[in-house]
Amino acid sequence: PTATQVANESLKVVILNYLETVDSASVTDVQKYIGNDISNQKVSALMKQLVENGQINKFYEKRKAYFSIR
């Protein structure tokens, strides 16, 4: 794996750990938790991968996407 792939995998672990502590979160919520050094688009792409792998759930509330472990 490339350095970027390794970094992305560790970011996914951080995202999963955060989602374990909340009922649900938006991409912006996760971005704020991780820190301002990561773009909204990157967080969105990583969370999309987690959804595709079946590790998290995606749902919509008032036309805004939220994610949860449950």
PyMOL commands that set and color helices and strands:
alter all, ss='L'
color gray80, all
select helices_A, chain A and resi 3-21+27-34+40-52
alter helices_A, ss='H'
color red, helices_A
select strands_A, chain A and resi 57-61+64-68
alter strands_A, ss='S'
color yellow, strands_A
deselect
rebuild
show_as cartoon
